[in-house]
Amino acid sequence: QSTAVTNRRDTCNFDKEFTKMAVDLTPTDKLVIMNLDQDEFLGFSYTNPEYVAPN
């Protein structure tokens, strides 16, 4: 049975097995990034208003 999501950080619909897991970010492979076809993003201008750029 699902429960309505109350806020953007609400995890009530996820099993505790998953919400208790440690978060691991995959390191970026610089070679993969360098070889991405940037034309796929041509004309893309959206910026997430909640994104905070690192200093």
Residue, then its C-alpha position, 0 to 999 in steps of 0.5 A: q500500500s502506497t502512501a502519499v508523498t509529503n515532500r521531496r525528501d519523503t522516502c515512505n514508499f521505499d523499503k527500509e532495506f534500501t533507505k538504510m544503505a550507504v550512498d556511494l557516488t560513482p567516480t567520473d571517468k574523465l576519458v568517458i566524459m571527454n568522449l561524450d558527444q556534446d551535440e546531444f546537449l545542443g540548445f539545452s539551457y535548463t539549469n536546476p534552480e536548486y543546484v549549488a555550484p561548488n566554490 
